[in-house]
Amino acid sequence: MSELDHDAEMPQDLTEPLILDSEDDVRGDDSGRLSQLERLMIIPRMEPMTVPKFLLLFFACGIFPALFILAYSALGYGEYLAVWSRPYREYNDLLVGVLLGIATSLYLFDAHQWTSRVGRSVFCICLCCLFVGVAFWAQVNGNAMPHFSYCVFSIYIPFWLRMVKYLFFPKKTANDFVIWLSGPLFTVALLIFVVWIWWTKLDENNSWTAETRIIYSNQAGCMPDFSNYPQCQNPANNGTCFYLKEDGTGRPRVNYNNTDGCDSDCEHIYDKCLHSFALWIWPMLAATSMLFLSFVSSFLRPQHKSIACPATFLKVWIMIFLTMWVSAEIAEASPGLFTAMCNFIFSLVFAVIVLAIGTNTLDKNSEIAWKEISSNYESFLEILKSLVLLFATIPIIFYLTLSFVNQLFRKALACCSRSDTRPQGYFTEVTSNYLNRVRSWNWIKTIRDTIFWGMVYMSVAVAFSKLTNIFLAWVIDITKPLSLALVTFIMLMVGLIMFLMPPIPGIPIYMASGIVLVGRGYEPMGAVGAVFYTLGVVLIMKLIACTLQQKGIGENMSQSTKVRQLVAINSGPIRAANLILSDKKITLAKVTFLTGGPDWPTSVLCGILRLDLLPILLGTLPVMVSITPAVLSGAFLFLQALPETDGTHPYPSAEVYLSASMFSTVIVSMCLLVGCAITVERTMATRQVEIDAIEIDEDVREADLKNEEKIALFYKVNSLSNSSFKTQHFFLGLSLVTMIICVNLNLFAGSWLFEDFKITDTIKKRLNGSVFNICKNPGGWIDVGFLSISIVCVLIFDWLACRAVSSDPSSGDVLEEPSEVEAEAA
């Protein structure tokens, strides 16, 4: 089998058919199509190999997830093992102590440096005990930490793959082995996903329904919460009003008592139980981990010189996780899903690091490679620094503490060492090297970036998800007694107002419209008629919103040099977007950008670029592929809540269809986001000559040059290394500390700080009639207090820092405040 040409150019344009190059001709038609899929990032680039080698790696990669799926998911024996592991929960503290003791001892005594046969044997045995112990602990604590099992799986994958290399390919380099994995990992991920879909469709009991949720929650040992559903409690034994009983096939079934209110709505007593949903969704998460690592392994090949592909890959996955979170928060598949997803993402990042360690890509010419990465991804690395400081503060402190203690052990045992060099410093040599690199950072910029991203996180995780749901729930509640015409007018106005707010995407608006308009149109039009009526209203709402955003906001702001500078109108991505959107024809690239880009920024950008309205609206019409599943989700939320008639629900399959429409909403949104990102990247890579021909905005260029001077002077005057500690540094440090506390409190204890409020809840019932009860006293208000202190302190820092700049002799005529934060916000 011939080698692939890894540097083959991508197709010229999305508006033109894809042309196979000479490589494709050699590989044949099927291989040519495969190459195009690789270029489009639909599949990872795969290394050619023999069939026996592929099968060996396929089975080696597949055994590990198969074992975990059998142990932790409902597709296997997850619910039965959850029942089996309950008695061991009382030994949880002892198990944690033993595992921490083993891990700490191995690190403090530098077990990885033991070279004798006995030492290596002890080290391997301890590692095996540690790995098995952590997996067992994940099973035991599945109810309290249901997301921990798939995080453990994601972290264990690269270690398992390393062991496969050691057993079957000991003479191959780590780089050669890792780049082989893209094909087998992708095939395993695809197979897992197909099997899971087949399993969910095989039997209605395998779908995510009210009965399934009750069964899994009961078997997992979840505690019911009767506070909002007192009718679901059995007063005789203070248990549930339903019980499980096996049918003729041995499957458990839910049997309800003959009491008022004891029906399928009682599934909501397990709203706080994430374990049941984790049991059901586990195989899909496993497939996601394998899919992610398959793309990563393809980027670790030394022949991979494309800068656009890894950049697009990272952006796409960031948007995918954001889309999954937005859909999960709106759908409220289970409270706490955002925290679980954050941990899942962190585990994937750790897995990538472990997978990449030891490859030639990192080892060979690392100095040159790091300089190239720094130059190509400088802005991305700056963001990464701030995110690490924001979210990984606790692990960093823990690591520094362990490094300090480890160094003490090395100094104490130096007399027994064969080395003549005595350990120096407070930390180990590796840690000291990291700290020396960190000292060279622009800390003022990094801290301000960290505070900025903390504000973004709190806005998205709390303000957006909670307040948007509260507002839409209020709208749904007040429109119940109104006529269809009046409700339609109100939803149009509410939708337009929300569309004009930059942070709010379209998904919650579409879903709320599905609930309200289908609810009011159900009786006069029927379910089908009400759905089509709602789709028409929502499409009109979207087009009017696009018009207002483009003409009312974008074009009016286009005269401002400051606004054009904030959107980086001279940057490569914006110029590529201008090239795509200014095409007079309705091309695939144009439609993909208009339907896949964020709602508010896309339409406002069209106005700033002063594009014609009609072609933009025509290119926006295919957004119906995104609107339809979201509206159907809202419609099925309403239909499943209809009361039973003569013991029969009018739409018994509504909950099954709700799950399907929710899933479709996520998938469609993900595909549109992926298409938008790839469209911009491919346009930049293949139409650079046309992009360069677009006239540069000279006013913005001059403003950028002047702004760069102001920013450089700002950081020079206020640098921590420039002079002694100043007052503004105190306020910046206080802002950083309070922001880190605020974010980590919400990340790890969000359910204890704020109420879980769904779009189908009511303020009167869920929050006792007051919106302020969204904060649980006093935790929620304490978290809000930390956020407020952080914002006030960073504003004080900016004011003091600007005064320091204006009073500095070298400032010249630079007296205005630098717009670094505004530029980042754009």
Buried (B, 14 or more C-beta within 10 A) or exposed (E): EEEBBBEBEBBBBBBEEBEBBEBBEEBEEEBBBBBBEBBBBEBBBBBEBEEEBBEBBBEBBBEBBBBBBEBBBBBBBBBEBBEEBBEBBEEEEEBBEBBEEBBEEBBBBBBEEBEEEEEEEBBEEBBEEBBEBBBBBBBBBBBEBBBBBBBBBBBBBBBBBBEBBEEEBEEEBBBBBBBBBBBBBBBBBBBBBEBBEEBBEEEEBBBBBBBBBBBBBBBBBBEBBBEEBEEBBBEEEEEBBBBBEEEEEEEBBBEBEEBEEBBBBBBBBBBBBBBBBBBBBBBBBBBBBBBBBBBBBBBBBBEBEBBBBBBBBBBBBEBBBBBBBBBBBBBBBBBBBBBBBBBBBBBBBBBBEBBBEBBBBBEEEEEEBEEEBEEEBEEEEBBEBBBBBBBBBEEEEEBBEBBBEBBEBBEEEEEEEEEEEEBEEEBBBEBBEBBEEEEEBBBBBBBBBBBBBBBBBBBBBBEBBBBBBBBBBBBBBEBEEBEBEEBBEBBBEBBBEBBBEEEBBBBBBBBBBBBBBBBBBBEEBEBEEBBEBBBEBBBEBBBBBBBBBBBBBBBEBBEEBEBBBBBBBBEBBBBBBBBBBBBEEEBEBBBBBBBBBBBBBBBBBBBBBEBEBEBBBBBBBBBBEBBBBBBBBBBBBBBBEBEEEEEEBEBEBBBBBBBBBBBBBBBBBBBBBBBBBBBBBBBBBBBEEEBEEBEEBEBBEEBBEEBEEBBEBBBBBBBBEEEEEBEBBBBBBBBBBBBBBBBBBBBEEBBEBBBBBBBBBBBEEBBEEEBEBBBBEEBBEBBBEBBEBBBBBBEBBBEBBBEBBEEBEEBEEBEEBBBBBEBBEE
